[in-house]
Every structure is written in C-alpha cells, then in structure tokens.
C-alpha cells in the first residue's frame, strides 16, 4: 500500500528546503536593489507555507518508505520543485508566460540548460542566481541532498537513493546512505568553490564566477551571458571550465577515491578509460576537420573542439562557438556525442558511458555466442562479470531511449520544426544537454517552440534526468495495483 502521508511529509520537507534556497537569491536581490524582491518574497512565503502545510498533513505517518513510495516521491518532487521554482520568474514578469517559466525552471532542476530567454543580461542578479541555483541543486540531486536531512525526521532513504541516483548501478562510498550523501555533497561543494576561485582569478567578476561554478559542476550550462562562455575570450577561463566540466562528468565516487589518495582506482576504472578515450578521440578528429575547413590556429582549433566535445559529452551545454556552422561531419559527430553522456554516478545526463560500453561489449560477445553457442561468455566491466539481468536492463534502457527519441522527434515535426531542429531539440532535452541543432542550436534558444512542444520537451527533460524507468513506471497500471 502506498504511504500517502509519508509522501506528503517528505515533499513538504523538500519544499521548505527549496524556499530556504530561494532566500539566498532574495538576499542577492536585496543587496542589488532588484525589482524582483517582491516576487521572491511571495514565492518564498508560498513555497515554505505549503511545504509546512504538507508536512503537517503527513503527521502520524509510518516512517517506512517502500520502493513504490520512493518512485512517487522522486518523480513528483522534481515537478513540484519546478512549479514553485518558476514563481519568481513568473511573478516578477521577466518571464510572463507560466509555460515558459516552468520550462526554464525544470530545465534548471534537471540540469538541461535549454532556455527560452532572449536577453539574459536584462534579468536582475537575484533571478539569475536563482536560475543557477536550480541547476546546482538539481545537479547532485534534490533527493541526495535530502538524504542527509530525512534521518532527522526518522525517515530512511535507501529507496530514494536507488530511485534517483543516475547510472546503471548506484555506487555507495559508505555503508550508510546518509554518509554517502554527505560525502558526495562535500566533494560537490569543494569543486564548486575551487572553480569559482579560479574563474574569478581568470578575470570573471565574483558574481559571474559563482554562477558559472554552480552551473558547471551541475553540468547544467546556464550562463549569465546570452553568448554563454563565448562572452569571455579568455583561454584560461575556457580551460578551467573544460577541466571542471570533465570532473563533473566523472563518477563522483571515483573523485572521492582520488581525493583519498587511491590513485589505483583511476587505472582500474574501465568506464573512465572509455570516457577519456571518447573525449580525446572526438577532439582530435574534430580538430583535424576544422583545420582542414578553416584558416584558424592549431591551439584555437584544439581548444574550441575540446570545449565543445567536453561540453556535449558531459551534457553541460556551454558554448564558445556555434558548432552548427562547422563542417557537416563535425556536426554529425557532435550529434552522436549527445547520446553518450558522462559517467554513471556523475551529474551528467544522456545514456551514460557505462551503458554504452556494456552494450558494445554485449554486441561483440553476441557474435562469439553465434560461433560458440555453448560457451559461457559473460559481459565484464572493471574485470567483474555483470549479472545478465543488469545487461538486459541496459539493453532495454537503450532501446527505450532510442524509441522515445524517434517518437518525440516525429511529434516535434508536427509542431512546425524542421527535422534537424526536431532531432536536435529532442536529443538535447532527453539527454539534459541544452543546445541542440538547427533552430535550437547554441546561437539560438527554445523561445519559438509552441507551448505544447515545451511541455513535451519538459517531460523529456524529466524522464532523461531520472533515467526513464523511474518516471515511466508510474504510467503502468501494475504500479498502482494493490
């Protein structure tokens, strides 16, 4: 049976937490005397007030979460957070359409970075910081953050951890889920602070450095400038962002081990080797193609290529150039990279390197099984045999991902988008990347998409961030049967 009271109680706690984060943006607005102050006050009062009301309605709940409860909480909290998180944009009038405000906010919380804003610099500092905070909160995961708090209320969180943490198999760096959450967030905060300092050292204003550190570590890609990172023609700034995008796309459990001095973990991690190999391989090929097509320096071609490859493969979505104007083969490679994603256990979206590697190995082994039908040849990752159920789950996930991509692309063409733009919009939203191809490329945005299309893309962002099955399972009749 579904524990409705506990679900309300947990969502109430998380809403109050969202209101607390809004207070940070309000303080920035007050310091800068922004005209978004009143909107933040109303939004904070409403968010915390309804959060406390839901917490009250959940009094007396049995403090035990089932797997079904976890799926409902994880799926609904991202929608609820986005609904209330959109209020400052909507009430301030800077995004007058609630559909657009919701799209911008769920794009933030899911770390997608697809934007409807046509003049980002016109937004006051408070709203821009809130926009960045939505990505930073969503990056490590709303639920992972709450795992450190729920035990205070006597609520366990292992089911939430399994339902929310991205990747084929969630990694724990401690037997206790609370300790795992705290350590993951400690690394996340540490990297954010270090990057902000380096960006400020490189010439960004303190405010811009903070915002870009927040959205880099979230692999979100929201910028305080309409031109994104291209606004700063600084190789130092671009290389700093490249490094931290790559770190954010790396399994945070691996980062934790490296910080503890366990260097062997890097050499033994097969997924990381493929992640590095795909990144450098694509960069070298694209650099060569650009040099053949354009009169440009080798370092500039390499930096632009590396930046865009890392930005796309980690699903961050920053841009230093409009890659849609690069040669056709390069654009095709960029499109393929949209389906890779970062490492499992990172803030990146899309299919994930681990799943791609397992799928490729399974295809290769299938040829061996055809030749030697009686041989037992298990798929191995990091020198460990994977259970066939895990392999099957990965193959089904990829099939479902591609099926949803194709179906959604067809639907977007019915809404007036040309095929290239439709494919780019769907790949960029379900992969939580942000900029796509065509009319939604890095030099454009999603403002022109019809309202129905924005709601469809919002749904794709949600299922992409929560690994498809967490949300789709709620749409099956068997889930709701007693």
C-alpha positions in Angstrom: 0.0 0.0 0.0 1.2 3.5 -0.8 2.2 5.5 2.2 0.4 8.8 1.2 1.1 10.6 4.5 4.8 9.9 4.4 4.9 11.0 0.7 3.3 14.3 1.7 5.6 14.7 4.6 8.8 14.2 2.6 7.6 16.5 -0.2 6.7 19.1 2.5 10.3 18.9 3.9 11.8 19.3 0.5 9.5 22.3 -0.4 10.6 24.1 2.8 14.2 23.4 1.8 13.5 24.9 -1.7 12.2 28.0 0.0 15.3 28.2 2.1 17.4 28.2 -1.1 15.3 31.0 -2.5 16.3 33.1 0.5 19.8 33.1 -0.9 18.6 34.6 -4.2 16.4 37.1 -2.2 19.4 38.4 -0.3 21.3 39.0 -3.5 18.2 40.8 -4.8 18.0 43.0 -1.7 21.7 43.9 -1.9 21.4 44.8 -5.6 18.0 46.6 -5.0 16.5 44.4 -7.7 12.9 44.8 -8.8 12.4 41.0 -8.3 12.3 41.3 -4.5 8.6 41.3 -4.1 8.3 38.2 -6.4 10.8 36.4 -4.3 9.0 37.3 -1.1 5.7 35.9 -2.4 7.3 32.8 -3.8 9.2 32.1 -0.6 6.2 32.6 1.6 4.0 30.4 -0.7 6.7 27.6 -1.0 7.6 27.4 2.6 4.0 27.8 3.7 2.7 25.0 1.5 5.7 22.9 2.5 4.9 23.2 6.2 1.2 22.5 5.4 2.1 19.3 3.6 4.4 18.4 6.5 1.5 18.9 8.9 -0.8 16.8 6.7 1.7 13.9 6.9 1.8 13.8 10.7 1.4 10.4 12.2 2.7 8.7 9.0 4.5 5.3 9.3 8.2 6.1 8.8 9.0 3.4 6.3 9.4 4.0 2.6 8.5 1.3 0.1 10.0 1.2 -3.3 6.7 2.4 -4.8 6.7 5.4 -2.4 10.2 6.3 -3.5 9.3 6.3 -7.1 6.4 8.6 -6.5 8.4 10.9 -4.4 11.4 11.1 -6.7 9.2 11.7 -9.8 6.8 14.2 -8.2 9.3 16.3 -6.3 11.1 17.4 -9.5 7.7 18.6 -10.9 6.7 20.2 -7.6 10.1 21.9 -7.3 9.9 23.2 -10.8 6.3 24.5 -10.3 7.2 26.5 -7.2 10.7 27.4 -8.5 9.1 29.0 -11.6 7.2 31.5 -9.4 10.0 34.1 -9.1 10.3 34.3 -12.9 6.6 34.4 -13.4 5.6 36.8 -10.6 8.4 39.2 -11.4 7.1 39.5 -15.0 10.5 38.7 -16.5 9.0 35.5 -18.0 5.4 36.4 -18.3 4.2 33.1 -19.6 3.9 30.4 -16.9 4.7 27.7 -19.5 7.9 29.5 -20.3 8.7 30.0 -16.6 8.1 26.3 -15.9 10.2 25.3 -18.9 13.1 27.4 -17.8 12.9 26.1 -14.2 12.5 22.4 -15.0 15.4 22.9 -17.5 17.4 24.2 -14.5 16.5 21.5 -11.9 17.1 18.7 -14.5 20.4 20.4 -15.4 19.4 20.6 -19.1 20.1 24.2 -19.7 17.6 24.7 -22.5 16.5 28.3 -22.3 13.6 30.5 -23.5 15.4 33.7 -22.6 16.4 36.1 -25.5 18.1 38.7 -23.3 19.7 37.0 -20.3 21.6 40.2 -19.3 18.3 42.0 -18.7 17.4 39.8 -15.7 18.3 41.1 -12.2 21.0 39.4 -10.2 18.6 37.7 -7.9 16.8 35.9 -10.6 20.0 34.9 -12.4 21.4 33.5 -9.2 18.2 31.5 -8.6 18.4 30.2 -12.2 21.9 29.0 -11.5 20.9 27.6 -8.1 18.2 25.5 -9.6 20.9 23.7 -11.6 23.3 23.3 -8.7 20.5 21.9 -6.5 19.4 19.5 -9.3 22.9 18.6 -10.2 23.8 16.4 -7.3 20.2 15.6 -6.9 17.4 17.0 -4.7 16.9 13.6 -3.2 20.6 13.0 -2.4 20.7 16.4 -0.6 17.6 15.4 1.4 19.2 12.1 2.5 21.3 14.0 4.9 18.1 15.6 6.4 15.5 12.9 6.3 17.0 10.8 9.1 16.4 13.8 11.4 12.7 13.0 10.9 13.2 9.3 11.3 12.8 8.6 7.6 15.1 6.1 5.8 16.5 6.9 2.4 18.0 3.9 0.6 14.9 3.5 -1.7 15.2 7.2 -2.6 18.9 6.8 -3.3 18.3 3.9 -5.7 15.4 5.6 -7.4 17.2 8.9 -8.0 20.9 8.5 -8.4 21.8 8.4 -12.1 23.5 5.4 -13.6 23.0 1.6 -14.2 24.2 0.7 -10.7 24.3 3.3 -7.9 27.6 3.5 -6.1 27.8 3.9 -2.4 31.1 5.1 -0.8 29.8 4.3 2.7 27.5 1.6 4.1 25.3 4.3 5.4 23.3 6.3 2.8 23.4 9.4 4.9 27.2 9.3 5.0 27.3 8.7 1.2 25.1 11.7 0.6 27.2 14.0 2.8 30.5 12.9 1.2 29.1 13.3 -2.3 27.9 16.8 -1.4 31.2 17.7 0.3 33.1 16.9 -3.0 30.5 18.8 -5.0 30.8 21.9 -2.8 34.6 21.7 -2.8 34.9 21.5 -6.6 32.4 24.4 -6.9 34.4 26.6 -4.6 37.7 25.9 -6.3 36.3 26.5 -9.7 34.7 29.8 -8.6 38.0 31.0 -7.3 39.9 30.1 -10.5 37.3 31.8 -12.7 37.5 34.9 -10.6 41.3 34.7 -10.8 41.0 34.4 -14.6 39.1 37.7 -14.9 35.4 36.9 -14.3 33.6 39.1 -11.8 32.9 37.4 -8.5 29.2 37.2 -9.3 29.8 35.6 -12.7 32.4 33.2 -11.3 30.0 32.0 -8.7 27.2 31.5 -11.2 29.3 29.6 -13.7 30.9 27.4 -11.0 27.4 26.5 -9.8 26.2 25.5 -13.3 29.5 23.9 -14.4 29.5 21.4 -11.5 25.9 20.6 -12.2 26.7 20.0 -15.9 23.8 22.4 -16.5 25.2 25.1 -18.7 23.1 28.2 -17.7 25.2 31.3 -18.1 24.7 34.9 -17.0 25.5 35.9 -20.6 23.5 35.4 -23.8 26.7 34.5 -25.6 27.5 31.9 -23.0 31.2 31.3 -22.4 32.0 32.9 -25.8 31.5 36.2 -24.0 34.9 35.7 -22.4 37.6 35.4 -25.0 40.0 34.0 -22.4 41.8 30.7 -23.0 42.4 30.4 -19.2 38.7 30.7 -18.3 37.8 28.2 -21.1 40.4 25.7 -20.0 39.3 26.0 -16.3 35.7 25.3 -17.3 36.8 22.4 -19.5 38.6 20.8 -16.6 35.6 21.1 -14.2 33.1 20.0 -16.8 35.2 16.9 -17.2 35.4 16.4 -13.5 31.6 16.9 -13.2 31.1 14.2 -15.8 33.3 11.8 -13.9 31.8 9.4 -11.4 31.9 11.3 -8.1 32.7 8.1 -6.2 35.9 7.9 -8.3 36.6 11.5 -7.5 36.2 10.7 -3.8 38.7 7.8 -4.0 41.2 10.0 -5.8 40.9 12.7 -3.1 41.6 10.0 -0.6 44.8 9.1 -2.5 43.6 5.9 -4.1 45.2 6.5 -7.5 44.8 2.9 -8.5 41.1 3.5 -8.7 41.6 5.6 -11.8 43.7 3.0 -13.6 41.3 0.2 -12.7 38.1 2.0 -13.7 37.2 0.9 -17.2 34.4 3.3 -17.7 36.8 6.3 -17.0 39.2 5.0 -19.7 36.4 4.9 -22.3 35.2 8.3 -21.1 38.6 9.8 -21.6 39.1 7.9 -24.8 35.9 9.0 -26.4 36.6 12.6 -25.3 40.1 12.8 -26.7 39.4 10.7 -29.8 36.5 13.0 -30.8 38.5 16.1 -30.0 41.5 15.1 -32.2 39.2 14.2 -35.2 37.2 17.4 -34.9 40.3 19.5 -34.6 41.7 18.0 -37.8 38.4 18.5 -39.7 38.2 22.2 -38.5 41.8 22.9 -39.5 41.1 21.5 -43.0 38.0 23.7 -43.3 39.0 26.9 -41.7 42.0 29.2 -41.5 42.5 29.0 -37.8 45.4 28.4 -35.4 46.1 24.9 -34.1 45.6 25.9 -30.4 42.4 27.7 -31.1 41.0 24.8 -33.2 42.0 22.3 -30.4 40.5 24.5 -27.6 37.2 25.1 -29.4 37.0 21.4 -30.3 37.9 20.2 -26.8 35.5 22.7 -25.2 32.5 21.6 -27.3 33.3 17.9 -27.1 33.6 18.0 -23.3 30.5 20.3 -23.0 28.4 17.9 -25.1 29.6 14.6 -23.8 29.2 15.7 -20.2 25.8 17.2 -21.2 26.8 20.7 -19.8 25.8 22.6 -22.9 28.1 25.6 -22.7 29.3 27.1 -26.0 32.3 29.1 -27.2 31.4 28.8 -30.8 28.3 27.9 -32.9 29.1 24.3 -33.8 26.1 24.3 -36.2 28.4 26.3 -38.6 31.1 23.7 -38.5 31.5 21.2 -41.4 28.8 18.6 -41.8 30.8 15.6 -40.5 31.7 17.6 -37.3 28.0 18.4 -36.7 27.2 14.7 -37.2 29.9 13.8 -34.6 28.5 16.4 -32.1 25.0 14.8 -32.6 26.4 11.3 -31.8 28.1 12.6 -28.7 24.7 13.8 -27.4 23.8 10.2 -26.9 26.9 9.2 -24.8 26.7 11.2 -21.6 29.1 11.3 -18.7 30.0 8.6 -16.3 27.5 6.8 -14.1 27.3 8.5 -10.8 28.1 11.9 -12.3 25.8 14.9 -12.7 25.8 14.3 -16.5 22.7 13.1 -18.4 22.0 11.0 -21.5 22.6 7.3 -21.9 25.9 7.2 -19.8 29.3 5.8 -20.9 28.9 2.7 -18.7 25.7 1.7 -20.6 27.3 2.4 -24.0 30.3 0.3 -23.1 28.2 -2.6 -21.8 26.0 -2.5 -24.9 29.0 -2.6 -27.2 30.6 -5.4 -25.3 27.4 -7.4 -25.4 27.0 -6.9 -29.1 30.6 -8.1 -29.6 30.0 -11.2 -27.4 26.8 -12.0 -29.3 28.9 -12.7 -32.4 31.1 -15.1 -30.3 28.0 -16.8 -28.9 26.8 -17.4 -32.5 30.0 -19.1 -33.3 30.3 -21.0 -30.0 26.6 -21.4 -28.9 27.5 -23.5 -25.8 30.2 -21.2 -24.5 29.5 -19.1 -21.4 30.9 -15.6 -22.1 29.6 -13.0 -19.6 29.9 -9.3 -20.1 32.6 -7.8 -17.9 33.1 -4.3 -16.6 36.0 -3.4 -14.5 37.1 -7.1 -14.7 33.8 -8.1 -13.0 31.1 -10.2 -14.6 27.8 -8.5 -14.8 24.6 -10.3 -14.0 22.6 -11.0 -17.1 19.7 -9.1 -15.6 21.8 -5.9 -15.4 22.9 -6.4 -19.1 19.3 -6.9 -20.1 18.2 -3.8 -18.2 20.8 -1.8 -20.0 19.9 -3.1 -23.5 16.2 -2.4 -22.7 17.1 1.1 -21.4 18.9 2.0 -24.7 16.1 0.6 -26.8 13.5 2.6 -24.8 15.7 5.7 -25.0 16.0 5.5 -28.8 12.3 4.7 -29.2 11.3 7.7 -27.2 13.8 9.8 -29.2 12.3 8.7 -32.5 8.7 9.1 -31.4 9.3 12.5 -29.8 11.1 13.7 -32.9 8.1 12.8 -35.1 5.8 14.7 -32.7 8.0 17.8 -32.8 7.9 17.9 -36.6 4.1 18.1 -36.3 4.6 21.3 -34.3 6.4 23.1 -37.1 10.0 22.2 -36.5 12.2 21.0 -39.4 13.6 17.5 -39.0 17.1 18.7 -38.0 15.8 21.1 -35.3 13.3 18.5 -34.0 16.1 15.8 -33.7 18.3 18.4 -32.0 15.6 19.6 -29.6 14.7 16.0 -28.5 18.2 14.7 -28.2 19.2 17.8 -26.2 16.3 17.7 -23.8 16.1 13.9 -23.1 19.9 13.9 -22.8 19.8 17.0 -20.5 22.2 18.9 -22.8 20.5 22.2 -23.6 21.6 23.4 -27.0 20.7 21.2 -29.9 20.8 21.6 -33.7 19.2 23.9 -36.2 16.8 26.5 -34.7 17.7 25.3 -31.1 21.4 25.4 -31.6 23.9 27.2 -29.3 23.3 30.5 -31.0 19.5 30.2 -30.6 17.1 29.1 -27.9 13.7 27.4 -27.3 11.5 30.6 -27.2 9.9 29.9 -30.6 8.8 26.3 -29.7 5.0 26.1 -29.4 3.6 25.7 -25.8 2.6 22.1 -26.4 6.1 21.4 -27.6 7.6 23.0 -24.5 5.5 20.7 -22.2 6.6 17.7 -24.2 10.2 18.7 -24.0 9.8 19.4 -20.3 8.6 15.8 -19.9 11.6 14.6 -21.8 13.9 16.5 -19.5 12.3 14.9 -16.5 12.5 11.3 -17.7 16.0 11.9 -19.0 17.2 13.2 -15.7 15.5 10.3 -13.8 16.8 7.6 -16.1 13.4 6.9 -17.9 12.1 4.0 -15.8 11.7 6.0 -12.6 9.1 8.1 -14.2 7.7 5.7 -16.9 6.9 3.0 -14.2 4.3 5.4 -12.8 2.4 5.2 -16.1 2.0 1.4 -15.9 -1.3 0.0 -14.4 0.6 -2.7 -12.5 2.4 0.0 -10.4 -0.9 1.2 -8.9 -2.4 -2.2 -8.3 -2.6 -3.2 -4.6 
